[in-house]
């Protein structure tokens, strides 16, 4: 089964949910044939919150918030499985989350487990391990931005059967796009990193986001790539079942050749 998988990269307008929704609607026709699309981290709110109170004012519940409603409508209209980052409100606080919505309205949630820098001042860390979702486009796992820095995240998703890793991001460090080559290669999974562009200077710091969204094949090959400083939408034709082949050489397999008994110190 060949599918078309891609990303939307754009400058997120801080605090303006409707403007960001309009941007997404405007860009969707560029990738009208897509079966799977990934949007950035915090795709509807912006990133650099002053404090927990400001975050709470822009956060929304997973079950019935405006982002869930919009993604459900768009997924049904376009027959596309959509993944987007958003600020999730819960009774105990707020999470940096991503939502996967299938064309039939089925939705799944993931809460970022590795919070980057000052995110720790406003967000709660994810409280559940990332899981793999059976979707119309294959088995998809989600991780968010800084999760990339910890190879255990992608490895756990791959061990759980992920063929595709959807990776909403707001990247400011310079290494991720190159490092995702290793995540794809070492796990034999397709990865889709959807980053944003633009600069936020809302607090005592200035953050510039690095663009460079990409689709990588399950051997690390670059299938689609965005510029670092411009809005961009692209997709690539992929065969998700290619990710089921974990062979490295005649006598080596990515999972079969592992020596978990030698990795006890990782715990």
Backbone as a ProteinNet text record, in pm:
[ID]
protein_1_A
[PRIMARY]
XXXXXXXXXXXXXXXXXXXXXXXXXXXXXXXXXXXXXXXXXXXXXXXXXXXXXXXXXXXXXXXXXXXXXXXXXXXXXXXXXXXXXXXXXXXXXXXXXXXXXXXXXXXXXXXXXXXXXXXXXXXXXXXXXXXXXXXXXXXXXXXXXXXXXXXXXXXXXXXXXXXXXXXXXXXXXXXXXXXXXXXXXXXXXXXXXXXXXXXXXXXXXXXXXXXXXXXXXXXXXXXXXXXXXXXXXXXXXXXXXXXXXXXXXXXXXXXXXXXXXXXXXXX
[TERTIARY]
84.3	0	87.3	82.3	156	67.5	123.4	51.7	136.2	74	145	144.8	264.7	281.1	361.6	320.9	391.3	370.8	398.8	397.9	347.3	306.3	282.3	379.1	454	546.7	504.1	486	440.9	479.9	459.3	485.3	358.9	366.9	250.8	229.5	107.1	72	40.5	119.2	101	-36.5	-107.1	-232.8	-350.1	-333.5	-442.1	-482.5	-567.6	-609.1	-670.7	-755.7	-825.2	-729.2	-631.1	-533.5	-456.1	-418.7	-345.3	-433.4	-560	-653.5	-669.1	-675	-687	-562.7	-445.1	-321.4	-323.7	-365	-370.2	-466.9	-584.4	-682.3	-626.8	-552.6	-495.8	-389.4	-313.4	-203.2	-247.2	-356.8	-396.8	-409.3	-461.6	-471.3	-337.1	-227.5	-95.7	-61.1	-112.4	-86.3	-219.5	-302.6	-438.7	-442.2	-338.7	-336.7	-282	-249.4	-186.2	-282.6	-228.9	-303.1	-269.9	-151.4	-105.7	-31.8	-71.9	-5.4	25.7	145.5	188	205.8	153.2	165	262.5	304.9	404.4	353.1	446.4	417.3	344.3	250.1	177	132.2	70.9	42.2	-64.2	-138.6	-249.4	-230.6	-130.2	-117.3	7.9	115.9	246	317	440.5	529.3	567.9	614.5	685.1	588.1	529.2	429.8	497.8	435.1	488.9	486.3	376.6	358.9	245.4	216.5	112.3	-25	-48.1	-178.7	-201.2	-98.5	-112.8	-132.3	-56.5	-74.3	-216.1	-265.1	-399.6	-504.8	-482.9	-581	-586.8	-481.3	-475.3	-487	-490.5	-497.9	-642.7	-661	-793.8	-795.9	-911.7	-918.3	-906.6	-857.2	-848.2	-985.6	-1078.1	-1204.6	-1292.2	-1299	-1397.5	-1350.3	-1221.1	-1169.5	-1181.6	-1155.5	-1167.8	-1070.4	-951.7	-857.2	-909.1	-962.5	-1022.3	-1134.4	-1217.9	-1329.1	-1278.8	-1179.9	-1127.1	-1059.7	-972.3	-901.1	-997.1	-1101.1	-1201.3	-1269.4	-1304.2	-1367.4	-1272.3	-1148.7	-1052.4	-1017	-1001.3	-968.4	-1079.7	-1204.2	-1317.3	-1327.9	-1307.2	-1318.5	-1212.7	-1092.6	-978.9	-938.9	-1005.5	-968.5	-821.3	-777.3	-637.4	-628.4	-533.7	-502.5	-412.7	-451.1	-381.9	-321	-200.1	-133.6	-92.6	-128	-95.3	-66.7	32.4	61.1	-33.5	-65.1	-154.3	-128.7	-175.6	-165.1	-290.1	-269.8	-382.5	-408.1	-531.9	-570.3	-629.7	-593.8	-646.2	-671	-747.8	-776.1	-651.3	-544.1	-423.3	-325.8	-350.6	-259.8	-260.5	-154.1	-147.3	-33	-56.4	42.8	73.4	196.7	237	205.2	99.7	43.8	35.9	14.6	-18.1	-139	-214.3	-340	-334.8	-375.4	-387.5	-534.9	-582.2	-723.2	-734.6	-808.6	-831.1	-954.1	-968.8	-1084.3	-1219.5	-1225.5	-1353	-1381.5	-1295	-1315.3	-1247.6	-1191.2	-1117.8	-998.2	-979.6	-871.8	-789.5	-660.8	-567	-479.9	-434.9	-359.8	-225.6	-124.3	6.7	56.4	110.7	163.8	317.2	381.4	527.6	594	688	749.3	882.9	947.7	1075	1055.2	1037.2	1013.3	1145.3	1148.8	1271.2	1278.9	1387.9	1421.6	1303.2	1259.3	1157.3	1016.7	999.5	870.3	837.7	942.2	922.3	859	863.4	803.8	653.1	601.3	458.1	382	448.3	382.1	411.2	319.6	344.7	409.5	500.8	557.7	454.7	464	372.4	372.2	254.2	236.4	217.1	231.4	217.9	322.4	370	465.6	398.9	473.3	414.7	368	256.8	197.9	186.3	154.6	140.9	-6.2	-50.6	-191.1	-205.3	-297.9	-332.9	-424.4	-381	-455.4	-476.1	-556.2	-572.9	-444.1	-343.5	-217.6	-104.9	-134.4	-32.2	-24.4	78.3	95.8	181	120	181	205.5	325.9	359	385	361	384.2	493.3	580.1	666.1	670.4	715.3	709.1	847.3	893.9	1013.5	1126.8	1156	1274.1	1278.4	1168.3	1170.5	1276.1	1309.6	1407.3	1543.4	1576	1710.1	1736.9	1632.1	1641.4	1605.5	1704.9	1678.6	1584	1569.3	1476.5	1333.4	1297.5	1160.7	1127	1209.8	1184.5	1200.9	1298	1318.8	1197.4	1142.8	1023.9	906.5	889.3	782.3	806.9	931.4	963.4	942.1	984.5	964.7	816.8	734.9	590.3	521.8	601.3	546.2	523.6	568.5	547.6	616.2	545.1	603.5	639.8	564.9	582.7	585.2	679.8	680.4	647.3	537.5	495.6	555.9	623.1	708.5	680.3	567.8	544	653.7	704	820.1	813.7	881	915.1	1064.2	1146	1288.8	1363.9	1450.5	1541.3	1687.5	1713.6	1849.9	1883.2	2010.5	2047.6	2064.2	2037.2	2083.7	1974.9	1852	1749.3	1736.2	1726.9	1700.6	1804.9	1932.3	2036.7	2024.4	1990.8	1984.2	1870.1	1765.2	1653.1	1690.9	1798.4	1853.5	1882.7	1945.8	1979.3	1854.2	1756	1632.5	1563.4	1560.5	1499.1	1581.2	1711.7	1797.9	1807.1	1828.9	1851.8	1725.9	1610	1483.4	1409.7	1458.3	1390.8	1245.8	1227.1	1094.2	1096.6	983	966.3	946.3	1006.5	984.9	941.7	846.2	798.2	812.7	908.4	929.8	867	765	697.4	737.8	824.4	873.3	800.1	825.2	769.3	881.8	844.3	940.4	902.2	984	953.6	1030.8	1008.2	1075.3	972	989.8	909.6	1002.6	968.1	1045.8	947.6	885	776.3	821.9	932.6	980.2	1118.1	1208.1	1341.7	1438.4	1384.4	1467.9	1403.5	1483.5	1433.5	1456.9	1351.8	1359.6	1333.3	1426.3	1409.2	1397.4	1291.2	1262.3	1324.9	1371.7	1468	1409.3	1277.4	1219.1	1279.7	1304	1369.2	1285.4	1153.2	1067.1	1106	1080	1128.9	1051.7	1053.7	1007.9	1129.3	1159.8	1272.4	1223	1289.9	1256.7	1307.8	1268.4	1303.8	1448.1	1525.7	1670.8	1743.1	1669.2	1728.1	1732.2	1679.1	1687.2	1589.9	1631.8	1551.1	1451.2	1322.8	1216.9	1147.8	1149	1093.9	1161.1	1184.2	1259.1	1212.4	1191.1	1148.6	1267.6	1255	1359	1356.8	1458.3	1469.6	1387.8	1342.2	1286.6	1163.5	1089.9	972.2	864.4	740.1	629.5	644.7	605.4	626.4	533.8	480	401.4	451.7	474.5	524.9	485.7	493.8	464.7	551.7	556.7	632.9	553.8	570.7	508.6	592.4	528.9	600.2	519.6	588.2	526.4	546.2	445.9	465.7	518.5	479.3	522.9	672.3	738	883.6	949.5	882.3	937.1	931.4	863.3	856.5	982.1	1063.2	1187.7	1299.8	1343.7	1444.5	1585.3	1602.9	1733.8	1839.3	1961	2076.7	2172.2	2198.4	2283.3	2229.2	2292	2239.8	2218.6	2310.1	2303.2	2274.3	2229.2	2201.1	2063.2	1997.3	1863.2	1858.6	1791.5	1788.5	1738.2	1641.8	1587.1	1641.8	1653.9	1701.6	1844.8	1925.5	2066.6	2090.1	1986	2002.4	2044	2110	2151	2094.5	1963.2	1901.4	1962.1	2012.4	2072.2	2197	2254.4	2373.2	2338.8	2209.1	2168.9	2101.2	2120.8	2048	2070.4	2188.5	2218	2129.2	2064.4	1974.9	1854.8	1822.6	1708.1	1743.7
-120.1	0	124.3	200	325.8	438.9	522.7	640.1	764.3	879.6	1007.2	1071.5	1091.3	1143.7	1272.4	1372.3	1499.2	1586.3	1713.7	1808.9	1944.5	2025.8	2168.4	2243.7	2336	2421	2565.4	2638.9	2776.9	2853	2983.8	3066	3071.6	3022.9	3019.1	3157.6	3207.2	3336.5	3314.5	3374.9	3348.7	3395	3304.6	3338.1	3358.7	3331.2	3355.8	3224.1	3150	3019	3028.4	3127.7	3137.9	3168.2	3254.2	3283.8	3158.3	3079.4	2957.1	2855.2	2846.7	2758.3	2801.6	2932.2	2982.8	2949.3	2961.9	2926.6	2780.4	2693.9	2550.8	2524	2584.9	2565.4	2614.7	2722.8	2778	2685.4	2618.4	2534.8	2394.6	2347.6	2209.6	2177.2	2267.3	2232	2204.2	2255.1	2230.7	2082.1	2014.9	1872	1796.6	1828.4	1774.5	1622.6	1563.5	1418.1	1344.7	1416.8	1354.5	1261	1150.1	1056.7	1077.4	1134.2	1161.5	1293.5	1384.2	1513.4	1540.9	1595.1	1631.9	1782.7	1844.8	1988.3	2010.8	2135.2	2160.2	2135.2	2138.8	2141.4	2272.3	2267	2386.8	2468.1	2397.4	2453.1	2561.9	2574.4	2670.1	2780.3	2767.4	2860.9	2946.2	2896	2956.3	2889.1	2929.8	2851.2	2916.2	3041.9	3097.3	3168.8	3093.9	3147.5	3221.9	3328.8	3404.6	3321	3251.4	3178.2	3077.4	3005.5	2903.7	2963.4	3084.2	3146.7	3176.5	3226.6	3253.7	3124.2	3022.4	2892.9	2841.6	2848.9	2798.8	2871.5	3000	3077.1	3033.4	2965.7	2923.8	2772.3	2700.1	2553.9	2509.5	2384.5	2330.4	2181.7	2126.6	1982.9	1900.2	1779.1	1687.5	1647.7	1622.7	1560.1	1647.5	1776.6	1859.1	2002.4	2021.8	2155.2	2192.3	2318.3	2362.1	2293.2	2256.4	2187.4	2048.8	1976.3	1845.1	1859.7	1960.8	1983.2	2013.2	2103.6	2141	2022.4	1952	1841.3	1730.6	1709.4	1609.6	1649.8	1777	1826	1814	1857.2	1855.4	1713.6	1625.7	1486.6	1423	1451.2	1395.5	1456.5	1588.1	1656.8	1610.3	1582.9	1554.8	1407.5	1325.7	1183.4	1168.9	1254.8	1256.8	1232.2	1150.3	1136.7	1253.3	1325.8	1448.1	1433.1	1487.2	1492.4	1636.7	1690.7	1830.6	1847.5	1930.6	1964.1	2070.7	2064.4	2164.1	2168.8	2275.2	2289.3	2228.8	2122.3	2047.8	2087.9	2121.7	2148	2021.7	1997.1	1883.6	1931.8	1858.1	1904.7	1932.3	1855	1870.5	1973.4	2026.6	2123.8	2112.2	2159.4	2161.6	2074	2012.1	1927.6	1981.8	1959.3	1984.7	1856.1	1856.6	1733.3	1735.7	1618.3	1608.4	1517	1544.3	1476.3	1413.9	1288.9	1219.6	1196	1242.1	1227.5	1159.5	1050.9	976	1029.6	999.4	1048.9	1007.9	896.6	854.3	921.5	1014.4	1088.2	1027.9	908.8	848.3	936.4	961.6	1051.1	987.3	1019.5	967.4	1082.3	1072.8	1180.8	1130.7	1217.4	1188.8	1313.1	1294.4	1404.8	1396.5	1503.6	1508.3	1465.4	1370.9	1318.3	1384.4	1448.2	1516.8	1666.7	1741.4	1885.3	1959.4	2052.3	2126	2255.6	2272.4	2398.7	2457.6	2578.7	2645.6	2589.3	2497.4	2428.1	2367.7	2329.3	2266.2	2360.3	2491.5	2588.1	2597.7	2556.9	2577.3	2447.5	2350.3	2225	2115.1	2021.5	1897	1797.9	1713.8	1612.8	1504.5	1447.3	1341.4	1229	1173.5	1074.8	933.1	914	781.2	762.7	639.7	610.8	628.7	670.7	684.5	549.3	551.4	428.8	437	324.1	313.3	295.9	367.9	368.2	301.7	208.1	151.3	249.8	299.6	400.3	351.4	422.3	383.4	391	460	475.5	389.5	306.2	223.6	246.3	190.8	201.4	325.1	420.1	552	573.6	616.8	659.5	809	871.8	1016.1	1043	1137.3	1200.3	1349.3	1430.1	1575.2	1635.2	1709.5	1793.7	1729.8	1778.2	1738.7	1589.4	1519.1	1373.1	1310.8	1380.5	1325.8	1303.8	1387.8	1386.1	1256.8	1185.8	1064.7	947	872.7	768.2	660.4	650.6	552.2	576.7	703.8	734.2	666.6	691.2	630.9	480.2	431.8	287.3	217.5	275.7	214.9	211.4	317.8	318.5	212.1	199.7	99.1	-41.8	-66.4	-198	-230.6	-126.6	-146	-161.5	-154.8	-182.1	-62.4	55.7	173.9	158.9	194.6	204.3	348.4	441.8	585.5	655.1	745.5	830.2	972.4	1024	1161.8	1249	1356.8	1432.1	1582.1	1630.5	1775.2	1843.4	1956.2	2018.5	2170.5	2232.3	2374.7	2382.2	2347.3	2328.7	2461.3	2476.3	2590.5	2546.2	2424.7	2370.9	2328.1	2324.7	2305.5	2161.7	2062.2	1927	1829.9	1857.6	1754.3	1699.4	1787.6	1741.2	1639.6	1662.6	1566.9	1439.8	1455.2	1339.7	1245.6	1297.7	1211.2	1107.8	1134.2	1031.3	904.2	921.5	805.8	739.8	820.8	761.7	676.2	723.4	644.7	521	537.4	427.1	318.7	357.8	257.4	178.8	235.8	169.1	120.2	156.4	124.4	171.7	299.6	359.4	487.1	520.8	650.7	754.6	871.8	980	1106.1	1174.7	1301.9	1407	1496.2	1606.6	1732.1	1783.7	1906.4	2018.9	2105.6	2215.9	2344.3	2451.7	2582.1	2677.8	2797	2903.2	3026	3130.6	3256.3	3273.4	3386.8	3422.8	3466.5	3424.2	3474.4	3545.1	3667.4	3745.4	3805.6	3721.3	3763.4	3779.7	3715.4	3721.9	3787.6	3740.5	3798.5	3728.1	3653.9	3581.6	3587.5	3562.2	3555.9	3415.2	3354.3	3219.1	3221.8	3168.2	3156.7	3009.1	2975	2835.8	2802.1	2679.3	2646.2	2582.2	2571.3	2513.2	2378.1	2354.7	2230.6	2106.3	2121	2003.7	1899.7	1771.5	1669	1538.6	1462.7	1324.1	1238.9	1144.6	1055.4	912.5	840.5	702	611.9	485.8	394	345.8	398.4	377.9	510.9	614.4	745.1	836	790.9	872.6	990.9	1105.3	1226.8	1222	1222.6	1211.7	1344.6	1433.2	1568.8	1657.5	1784.3	1873.5	2016.7	2088.2	2227.8	2320.9	2446.3	2546.1	2580.4	2654.1	2688.7	2810.4	2889.4	3020.5	3059.4	2961.6	2993.3	2888.8	2932	2836.7	2734.2	2611.1	2504.1	2387.7	2328.7	2206.2	2109.1	1985.1	1885.4	1747.5	1651.7	1512.5	1422.7	1295.8	1196.3	1067.1	990.6	859.2	759.9	689.3	590.7	461.5	354.3	223.7	183.4	204.8	179.7	40.6	-61	-196.7	-217.5	-124.7	-132.6	-126.5	-61.2	-47.3	-176.2	-276.1	-403.7	-488	-451.7	-523.3	-460.8	-531.2	-478	-530.5	-594.7	-653.1	-544.8	-575.6	-489.3	-557.9	-683.2	-765.9	-908.2	-998.4	-1135.5	-1194.8	-1165.4	-1225.6	-1123.8	-1004.5	-900.7	-841	-816.5	-759.4	-652	-542.5	-430.9	-472.5	-560.2	-602.3	-738.7	-830.7	-963.7	-967.3	-870.5	-867.6	-787.5	-735.6	-660.7	-754.2	-696.8	-771.8	-702.6	-709.8	-636.9	-669.4	-792.2	-828.9	-746.8	-685.4	-602.5	-455.9	-423.5	-284	-254	-338.9	-323.9	-187.7	-129.9	-0.4	111	88.8	192.3	213.6	117.7	131.8	217.1
0	0	0	-106.6	-113.3	-61.7	25.3	74.6	49.1	60.4	50.3	188.8	241	376.4	371.6	449.6	443.5	565.7	549.2	660.1	612.2	708.2	687.8	777.2	720.2	794.5	775.1	885	873.9	1000.3	998.3	1116.4	1200	1321.6	1409.9	1470.6	1462.2	1521.9	1669.6	1756.2	1899.1	1945.9	2012.5	2076.4	1983.9	1855.4	1759.3	1693.8	1762.3	1713.5	1574.3	1551.8	1423.1	1309.3	1333.1	1227.9	1189.1	1286.8	1257.6	1186.1	1224.8	1155	1009.7	987.4	849.7	767.3	828.9	759.3	716.7	805.4	775.3	660.6	665.5	558	424.3	426.7	304.1	244.8	330.5	284.1	240.6	292.4	264.7	115.4	32.5	-109.7	-177	-121	-179	-172.7	-70.8	-51.7	-49.4	-145.4	-147	-157.6	-212.4	-229.2	-107.4	-2.7	113.6	186.3	233.6	318.6	465.7	493	628.8	628.2	715.9	728.6	875.1	898.9	1032.9	1038.5	1143.3	1167.9	1282.6	1305	1409.7	1551.4	1644.2	1787.3	1819.2	1913.4	1956.5	1835.6	1740.9	1608.5	1608.9	1718	1721.1	1825.3	1911.4	2023.9	2019.2	1958.7	1978.6	2094.5	2117.9	2203.9	2336.4	2334.4	2450	2544	2635.7	2728.1	2843	2885.8	2999.2	3126.8	3149.1	3274.2	3257.8	3364.4	3359.5	3331.4	3381.4	3360.4	3212.4	3143.9	3001.1	2923.7	2958.6	2894.1	2914.2	3036.6	3064.8	2982.2	2957.1	2880	2734.3	2686.1	2546.6	2529.9	2640.1	2634.9	2618.1	2578.5	2550.9	2581.1	2611.5	2639.9	2513.3	2529.6	2417.2	2365.5	2455	2416.3	2327.7	2357.8	2287.8	2264.6	2248.6	2222.3	2075.6	2041.1	1902	1807.4	1856.1	1768.9	1730.9	1827.3	1797	1694.5	1712.3	1619.4	1478.8	1469.3	1338	1269.9	1341.1	1279.6	1236.7	1313.5	1275.4	1145.7	1132.8	1009.8	891	909.3	798.9	757.6	855.4	822.5	740.7	777	703	564	553.9	424.8	326.1	374.9	287	283.3	366.1	378.2	416.4	507.2	549.9	699.7	741.1	883.2	922.1	1026	1065.7	1204.6	1220.2	1349.8	1374.8	1490.6	1520.8	1668.4	1698.6	1836.6	1887.5	2016.5	2077.2	2227	2290.9	2435.5	2498.3	2574.8	2631	2775.7	2806.3	2944.8	3005.8	3130.8	3206.1	3348.9	3427	3563.8	3646.3	3623.3	3704.3	3650.3	3529.3	3469.7	3318.5	3255	3108.8	3058.6	2944.6	2879.7	2740.5	2697.2	2559.8	2483.4	2405.8	2351.5	2199.6	2143.4	2001.8	1986.7	1882.8	1857.6	1719.1	1710	1582	1555.9	1440.8	1405.7	1270	1265.2	1141.6	1068.6	940.5	864.6	921.3	993.7	1052.8	1186.1	1227.6	1351.2	1472.2	1459.1	1570.3	1605.8	1735.4	1778.8	1889.5	1888.8	1988.7	2037.7	2162.9	2225.1	2275.8	2268.4	2325.6	2397.4	2517.3	2597.2	2601.8	2563	2552	2682.6	2673.9	2795.5	2829	2730.6	2755.8	2731.1	2836.7	2823.4	2809.2	2714.2	2684.1	2764.4	2839	2902.2	2979.7	2948.1	3028.5	3010.2	2916.7	2911.5	3047.6	3121.5	3251.2	3353.5	3326.8	3419	3403	3287.2	3262.5	3231.5	3171.9	3134.9	3236.7	3245.3	3315.6	3218.8	3265.9	3176.2	3146.3	3027.9	2990.7	3092.1	3115.7	3221.2	3168.6	3036	2977.6	2868	2852.4	2746.2	2610.4	2508.4	2375.1	2322.3	2250.8	2198.1	2046.4	1986.5	1842.3	1807.8	1705	1665.3	1528.9	1518.4	1388	1316.7	1202.5	1127.5	984.6	906	765.7	684.1	735.2	661.1	716.8	814.3	875.3	1024.8	1086.2	1230.9	1261.3	1330.7	1352.4	1501.3	1534.1	1669.1	1670.1	1782.1	1795.7	1898.4	1866.1	1964.4	1932.5	2026.9	2010.8	2033.2	1935.2	1942.7	2023.5	2144.2	2221.2	2252.5	2233.7	2247.5	2155.9	2046	1951.1	2015.4	2116.3	2174	2250.7	2284.3	2363	2272.7	2224.3	2125.5	2175.1	2307.7	2362.2	2314.9	2290.9	2249.9	2118	2017	1886.3	1891.3	1966.9	1974.9	2037.4	2142.9	2204.7	2107	2029	1929.9	1823.4	1779.6	1678.1	1732.4	1854.5	1915.4	1931.8	1947.3	1959.6	1823.7	1715.1	1583.4	1495.1	1535.1	1452.2	1317	1212.3	1078.5	1045.7	1104.1	1080.8	1216.4	1235	1354.8	1312.2	1365.4	1341.8	1451.8	1411.6	1503.7	1494.2	1552.1	1557	1638.1	1589	1651.8	1646.5	1745.4	1744.8	1773.8	1677.8	1699.7	1702.9	1802.1	1807.8	1813.3	1857.3	1853.9	1710.3	1674.3	1533.1	1487.6	1575.1	1542.2	1498.7	1526.3	1513.7	1373	1274.7	1138.6	1094.3	1130.8	1095.1	1178.4	1305.9	1395.2	1359.3	1299	1264.3	1158.6	1085.2	997.2	1076.4	1192.8	1275.5	1331.2	1373.7	1428.4	1322.8	1199.1	1093	1061.6	1048.7	1007.7	1114	1238.4	1342	1375.5	1344.9	1373	1248.8	1131	1004.9	1008.4	1040.2	1039.6	956.2	897.9	834.9	945.2	930.1	1025.7	952	1010.9	956	1064.7	1047.3	1140.4	1081.3	1148.7	1104.3	1199	1151.7	1231.8	1191.8	1264.1	1229.9	1194.7	1153	1124.3	1206	1193.5	1260.3	1389.7	1454.1	1578.3	1680.7	1803.9	1915.2	2012.6	2047.3	2144.1	2243.5	2319.4	2407.1	2550.9	2587.4	2724.4	2724	2807.3	2811.8	2717.7	2622.6	2527.6	2390	2289.9	2151.9	2099.3	2047.5	1995.1	1845.3	1768.4	1624.2	1589.3	1520.7	1486.9	1351.9	1338.6	1233.7	1108.6	1097.2	976.3	944.8	814.7	776.2	798.9	795	807.1	703.4	734.6	643.3	658.2	551.1	550.7	519.6	609.8	588.9	570.8	481.9	458.5	568.4	563.7	672.2	663.7	571.5	570.1	582	624	647.7	527.6	413.9	292.8	299.4	247.1	247.4	132.1	165.4	65.7	38.9	135.9	119.3	222.4	185.6	274.1	255	364.3	361.3	379.6	334.6	364.8	513.6	556.1	698.1	737.6	639.8	674.3	592.8	541.6	461.3	485.1	471.1	478.8	367.4	399	300.7	332.7	229.3	242.5	138	178.7	84.6	134	43.1	76.9	-8.4	30.8	-43	-44.8	-151.2	-160.7	-81	11.1	91.9	97.4	127.4	146.2	292.3	379.8	523.1	554.8	479.3	510.5	487.2	417.5	406.4	544.2	637.6	772.5	852.5	801.8	872.6	851.6	755.5	728.1	811.6	913	1005	976.8	862.9	831.1	809.3	850.6	826.1	728	752.9	668.3	676.2	606.4	601.1	739	830.8	964	1073.8	1036.1	1136.4	1115.3	1226.5	1227.9	1335.7	1307.3	1402.3	1539.8	1542.4	1670.7	1712.1	1616.8	1650.2	1697.5	1655.8	1696.1	1823.7	1881.2	2006.3	2119.8	2221.9	2340.5	2463.6	2484.3	2596	2731.6	2747.6	2876.5	2906.1	2801.6	2820.4	2843.3	2837.6	2849.1	2981.6	3080.7	3206.8	3271	3247.5	3309.2	3257.2	3141.9	3088	3178.3	3259.1	3348.6	3468.6
[MASK]
+++++++++++++++++++++++++++++++++++++++++++++++++++++++++++++++++++++++++++++++++++++++++++++++++++++++++++++++++++++++++++++++++++++++++++++++++++++++++++++++++++++++++++++++++++++++++++++++++++++++++++++++++++++++++++++++++++++++++++++++++++++++++++++++++++++++++++

